[in-house]
Amino acid sequence: MNTIAIIPAFNEEKTIGNVLSVLQKVAPPLDRIIVVSDGSTDKTVQTAQSFGVEVVALAKNRGKGAALKAGLDNFSTDIVLLLDADLIGLTPAHVHSLLEPVRQGEADMTVGIFEKGRIATDLAQKLAPYLSGQRAIRSSLLAEITDLEKARYGVDLALSRFTESAGLRVKEVILPDMTHVMKEEKLGVYRGLVARMKMYWEIIGYLSKFNSLK
């Protein structure tokens, strides 16, 4: 059963190497690792290439949903592992715990939930697990979501809404001692807050669109 990892990344040169170094230890069952640089202006592309993984470099920032779609358009697979590029504390055990329920036919999609990482990120995922970017899913299901490219930051919500509406089997997987770099840490307090509000606005926009189609 072919399995690939897709990591959408926008200006993540400082953290993506840590994620890739862990993924390289998980082969098999992971067959390929693909980084999709979403119009990055830093050294995200060069850093990813230095690990020998496959890179899709988008010329302009098109949003997380479009980055995921670009990865899917360029590679075929049975199962897709989705991970954020700014994870802290990722281990091979975390990767296996996300992949195995789908590989063994126990779930159609897994959703990773941070635990004992940091209070802020733990709480955010407990309140809204459907926004987690750590997932494994059968690629045939992803092909049924027609608006991934337009979802931007709403892509994680799109995945959760789709599996819920289709009555698919979803398993939440605890990811102990894991967290991620917050936007305020990457960009500074003001720019980070602006970026966070933009992210929430895109999520709300997708949710509004989804509800209007019901």
Contacts in CASP RR format, 6 or more apart in sequence:
PFRMAT RR
TARGET T0000
AUTHOR 0000-0000-0000
METHOD contacts of the structure
MODEL  1
MNTIAIIPAFNEEKTIGNVLSVLQKVAPPLDRIIVVSDGSTDKTVQTAQS
FGVEVVALAKNRGKGAALKAGLDNFSTDIVLLLDADLIGLTPAHVHSLLE
PVRQGEADMTVGIFEKGRIATDLAQKLAPYLSGQRAIRSSLLAEITDLEK
ARYGVDLALSRFTESAGLRVKEVILPDMTHVMKEEKLGVYRGLVARMKMY
WEIIGYLSKFNSLK
1 29 0 8 1.000
1 78 0 8 1.000
1 79 0 8 1.000
1 103 0 8 1.000
2 31 0 8 1.000
2 76 0 8 1.000
2 77 0 8 1.000
2 78 0 8 1.000
2 79 0 8 1.000
3 29 0 8 1.000
3 30 0 8 1.000
3 31 0 8 1.000
3 77 0 8 1.000
3 78 0 8 1.000
3 79 0 8 1.000
3 80 0 8 1.000
3 81 0 8 1.000
3 99 0 8 1.000
3 103 0 8 1.000
4 30 0 8 1.000
4 31 0 8 1.000
4 32 0 8 1.000
4 33 0 8 1.000
4 34 0 8 1.000
4 75 0 8 1.000
4 77 0 8 1.000
4 79 0 8 1.000
4 80 0 8 1.000
4 81 0 8 1.000
5 23 0 8 1.000
5 30 0 8 1.000
5 32 0 8 1.000
5 33 0 8 1.000
5 34 0 8 1.000
5 80 0 8 1.000
5 81 0 8 1.000
5 82 0 8 1.000
5 83 0 8 1.000
6 34 0 8 1.000
6 36 0 8 1.000
6 68 0 8 1.000
6 71 0 8 1.000
6 72 0 8 1.000
6 75 0 8 1.000
6 80 0 8 1.000
6 81 0 8 1.000
6 82 0 8 1.000
6 83 0 8 1.000
7 16 0 8 1.000
7 19 0 8 1.000
7 20 0 8 1.000
7 23 0 8 1.000
7 33 0 8 1.000
7 34 0 8 1.000
7 35 0 8 1.000
7 36 0 8 1.000
7 82 0 8 1.000
7 83 0 8 1.000
7 84 0 8 1.000
7 85 0 8 1.000
8 36 0 8 1.000
8 38 0 8 1.000
8 63 0 8 1.000
8 64 0 8 1.000
8 65 0 8 1.000
8 67 0 8 1.000
8 68 0 8 1.000
8 84 0 8 1.000
8 85 0 8 1.000
9 16 0 8 1.000
9 35 0 8 1.000
9 36 0 8 1.000
9 37 0 8 1.000
9 38 0 8 1.000
9 40 0 8 1.000
9 44 0 8 1.000
9 48 0 8 1.000
9 67 0 8 1.000
9 85 0 8 1.000
10 37 0 8 1.000
10 38 0 8 1.000
10 39 0 8 1.000
10 40 0 8 1.000
10 44 0 8 1.000
10 61 0 8 1.000
10 63 0 8 1.000
10 67 0 8 1.000
10 85 0 8 1.000
11 40 0 8 1.000
11 41 0 8 1.000
11 42 0 8 1.000
11 44 0 8 1.000
11 186 0 8 1.000
12 40 0 8 1.000
12 42 0 8 1.000
12 44 0 8 1.000
12 85 0 8 1.000
12 86 0 8 1.000
13 40 0 8 1.000
13 42 0 8 1.000
13 43 0 8 1.000
13 44 0 8 1.000
13 46 0 8 1.000
13 47 0 8 1.000
14 181 0 8 1.000
15 85 0 8 1.000
15 86 0 8 1.000
15 87 0 8 1.000
15 88 0 8 1.000
15 181 0 8 1.000
16 35 0 8 1.000
16 44 0 8 1.000
16 47 0 8 1.000
16 48 0 8 1.000
16 85 0 8 1.000
16 86 0 8 1.000
17 47 0 8 1.000
17 48 0 8 1.000
17 51 0 8 1.000
18 87 0 8 1.000
18 88 0 8 1.000
18 89 0 8 1.000
18 90 0 8 1.000
19 83 0 8 1.000
19 84 0 8 1.000
19 85 0 8 1.000
19 86 0 8 1.000
19 87 0 8 1.000
19 90 0 8 1.000
20 33 0 8 1.000
20 35 0 8 1.000
20 48 0 8 1.000
20 51 0 8 1.000
20 53 0 8 1.000
21 51 0 8 1.000
22 90 0 8 1.000
22 91 0 8 1.000
22 92 0 8 1.000
22 95 0 8 1.000
23 30 0 8 1.000
23 33 0 8 1.000
23 53 0 8 1.000
23 83 0 8 1.000
23 95 0 8 1.000
24 33 0 8 1.000
24 51 0 8 1.000
24 53 0 8 1.000
25 92 0 8 1.000
26 92 0 8 1.000
26 95 0 8 1.000
26 96 0 8 1.000
29 96 0 8 1.000
29 99 0 8 1.000
29 103 0 8 1.000
30 81 0 8 1.000
30 95 0 8 1.000
30 99 0 8 1.000
31 77 0 8 1.000
32 54 0 8 1.000
32 75 0 8 1.000
32 77 0 8 1.000
33 51 0 8 1.000
33 53 0 8 1.000
33 54 0 8 1.000
34 53 0 8 1.000
34 54 0 8 1.000
34 55 0 8 1.000
34 56 0 8 1.000
34 71 0 8 1.000
34 74 0 8 1.000
34 75 0 8 1.000
35 44 0 8 1.000
35 45 0 8 1.000
35 48 0 8 1.000
35 53 0 8 1.000
35 54 0 8 1.000
35 55 0 8 1.000
35 56 0 8 1.000
35 85 0 8 1.000
36 55 0 8 1.000
36 56 0 8 1.000
36 58 0 8 1.000
36 67 0 8 1.000
36 68 0 8 1.000
36 70 0 8 1.000
36 71 0 8 1.000
37 44 0 8 1.000
37 45 0 8 1.000
37 48 0 8 1.000
37 55 0 8 1.000
37 56 0 8 1.000
37 57 0 8 1.000
37 58 0 8 1.000
37 67 0 8 1.000
38 58 0 8 1.000
38 61 0 8 1.000
38 62 0 8 1.000
38 63 0 8 1.000
38 64 0 8 1.000
38 66 0 8 1.000
38 67 0 8 1.000
39 57 0 8 1.000
39 58 0 8 1.000
39 59 0 8 1.000
39 60 0 8 1.000
39 61 0 8 1.000
39 62 0 8 1.000
40 57 0 8 1.000
44 85 0 8 1.000
45 55 0 8 1.000
45 57 0 8 1.000
48 55 0 8 1.000
49 55 0 8 1.000
54 75 0 8 1.000
56 70 0 8 1.000
56 71 0 8 1.000
56 74 0 8 1.000
58 66 0 8 1.000
58 67 0 8 1.000
58 70 0 8 1.000
62 70 0 8 1.000
62 149 0 8 1.000
62 152 0 8 1.000
63 152 0 8 1.000
63 153 0 8 1.000
64 151 0 8 1.000
64 152 0 8 1.000
64 153 0 8 1.000
64 154 0 8 1.000
64 155 0 8 1.000
64 156 0 8 1.000
65 148 0 8 1.000
65 149 0 8 1.000
65 150 0 8 1.000
65 151 0 8 1.000
65 152 0 8 1.000
65 153 0 8 1.000
65 154 0 8 1.000
65 155 0 8 1.000
65 158 0 8 1.000
66 148 0 8 1.000
66 149 0 8 1.000
66 150 0 8 1.000
66 152 0 8 1.000
68 82 0 8 1.000
68 148 0 8 1.000
68 155 0 8 1.000
69 148 0 8 1.000
69 149 0 8 1.000
72 80 0 8 1.000
72 139 0 8 1.000
72 142 0 8 1.000
72 143 0 8 1.000
72 148 0 8 1.000
76 139 0 8 1.000
77 139 0 8 1.000
78 138 0 8 1.000
78 139 0 8 1.000
78 140 0 8 1.000
79 99 0 8 1.000
79 102 0 8 1.000
79 103 0 8 1.000
79 136 0 8 1.000
79 137 0 8 1.000
79 138 0 8 1.000
79 139 0 8 1.000
80 136 0 8 1.000
80 137 0 8 1.000
80 138 0 8 1.000
80 139 0 8 1.000
80 142 0 8 1.000
81 95 0 8 1.000
81 98 0 8 1.000
81 99 0 8 1.000
81 135 0 8 1.000
81 136 0 8 1.000
82 133 0 8 1.000
82 134 0 8 1.000
82 135 0 8 1.000
82 136 0 8 1.000
82 137 0 8 1.000
83 90 0 8 1.000
83 133 0 8 1.000
83 134 0 8 1.000
84 133 0 8 1.000
84 134 0 8 1.000
84 180 0 8 1.000
86 180 0 8 1.000
86 181 0 8 1.000
86 186 0 8 1.000
87 134 0 8 1.000
87 178 0 8 1.000
87 179 0 8 1.000
87 180 0 8 1.000
88 178 0 8 1.000
88 179 0 8 1.000
88 180 0 8 1.000
88 181 0 8 1.000
89 177 0 8 1.000
89 178 0 8 1.000
89 179 0 8 1.000
90 178 0 8 1.000
91 178 0 8 1.000
94 134 0 8 1.000
94 175 0 8 1.000
94 178 0 8 1.000
97 110 0 8 1.000
97 173 0 8 1.000
97 174 0 8 1.000
97 175 0 8 1.000
98 110 0 8 1.000
98 112 0 8 1.000
98 134 0 8 1.000
98 135 0 8 1.000
98 136 0 8 1.000
98 173 0 8 1.000
98 175 0 8 1.000
99 110 0 8 1.000
99 136 0 8 1.000
100 106 0 8 1.000
101 107 0 8 1.000
101 110 0 8 1.000
101 136 0 8 1.000
101 171 0 8 1.000
101 173 0 8 1.000
102 108 0 8 1.000
102 109 0 8 1.000
102 110 0 8 1.000
102 136 0 8 1.000
102 137 0 8 1.000
102 138 0 8 1.000
103 136 0 8 1.000
106 169 0 8 1.000
106 171 0 8 1.000
107 169 0 8 1.000
107 170 0 8 1.000
107 171 0 8 1.000
108 137 0 8 1.000
108 138 0 8 1.000
108 141 0 8 1.000
108 163 0 8 1.000
108 168 0 8 1.000
108 169 0 8 1.000
108 170 0 8 1.000
109 135 0 8 1.000
109 136 0 8 1.000
109 137 0 8 1.000
109 138 0 8 1.000
109 141 0 8 1.000
109 159 0 8 1.000
109 163 0 8 1.000
109 168 0 8 1.000
109 169 0 8 1.000
109 170 0 8 1.000
109 171 0 8 1.000
110 135 0 8 1.000
110 136 0 8 1.000
110 137 0 8 1.000
110 170 0 8 1.000
110 171 0 8 1.000
110 172 0 8 1.000
110 173 0 8 1.000
111 129 0 8 1.000
111 130 0 8 1.000
111 132 0 8 1.000
111 134 0 8 1.000
111 135 0 8 1.000
111 160 0 8 1.000
111 170 0 8 1.000
111 171 0 8 1.000
111 172 0 8 1.000
111 173 0 8 1.000
112 125 0 8 1.000
112 129 0 8 1.000
112 132 0 8 1.000
112 133 0 8 1.000
112 134 0 8 1.000
112 135 0 8 1.000
112 172 0 8 1.000
112 173 0 8 1.000
112 174 0 8 1.000
112 175 0 8 1.000
113 125 0 8 1.000
113 126 0 8 1.000
113 129 0 8 1.000
113 132 0 8 1.000
113 172 0 8 1.000
113 173 0 8 1.000
113 174 0 8 1.000
113 175 0 8 1.000
114 121 0 8 1.000
114 122 0 8 1.000
114 125 0 8 1.000
114 132 0 8 1.000
114 175 0 8 1.000
114 178 0 8 1.000
114 179 0 8 1.000
114 180 0 8 1.000
115 122 0 8 1.000
115 174 0 8 1.000
115 175 0 8 1.000
115 176 0 8 1.000
115 177 0 8 1.000
115 178 0 8 1.000
116 122 0 8 1.000
116 176 0 8 1.000
116 177 0 8 1.000
117 176 0 8 1.000
117 177 0 8 1.000
117 178 0 8 1.000
117 179 0 8 1.000
118 179 0 8 1.000
120 182 0 8 1.000
121 179 0 8 1.000
121 180 0 8 1.000
121 182 0 8 1.000
122 179 0 8 1.000
124 131 0 8 1.000
125 131 0 8 1.000
125 132 0 8 1.000
129 172 0 8 1.000
130 156 0 8 1.000
130 157 0 8 1.000
130 160 0 8 1.000
130 161 0 8 1.000
131 156 0 8 1.000
131 157 0 8 1.000
131 160 0 8 1.000
131 203 0 8 1.000
132 156 0 8 1.000
133 156 0 8 1.000
134 175 0 8 1.000
135 156 0 8 1.000
135 159 0 8 1.000
137 159 0 8 1.000
137 163 0 8 1.000
141 162 0 8 1.000
141 163 0 8 1.000
141 166 0 8 1.000
141 168 0 8 1.000
142 148 0 8 1.000
142 159 0 8 1.000
144 162 0 8 1.000
144 166 0 8 1.000
145 158 0 8 1.000
145 159 0 8 1.000
145 162 0 8 1.000
147 158 0 8 1.000
147 209 0 8 1.000
148 155 0 8 1.000
148 158 0 8 1.000
151 157 0 8 1.000
151 158 0 8 1.000
151 202 0 8 1.000
151 206 0 8 1.000
152 202 0 8 1.000
152 206 0 8 1.000
153 198 0 8 1.000
153 199 0 8 1.000
153 202 0 8 1.000
153 203 0 8 1.000
153 206 0 8 1.000
154 202 0 8 1.000
154 203 0 8 1.000
154 205 0 8 1.000
154 206 0 8 1.000
154 207 0 8 1.000
157 203 0 8 1.000
157 206 0 8 1.000
157 207 0 8 1.000
157 210 0 8 1.000
158 206 0 8 1.000
158 210 0 8 1.000
160 170 0 8 1.000
161 210 0 8 1.000
162 168 0 8 1.000
163 170 0 8 1.000
164 170 0 8 1.000
183 192 0 8 1.000
183 193 0 8 1.000
183 195 0 8 1.000
183 196 0 8 1.000
183 199 0 8 1.000
184 192 0 8 1.000
184 193 0 8 1.000
184 196 0 8 1.000
186 192 0 8 1.000
187 195 0 8 1.000
END
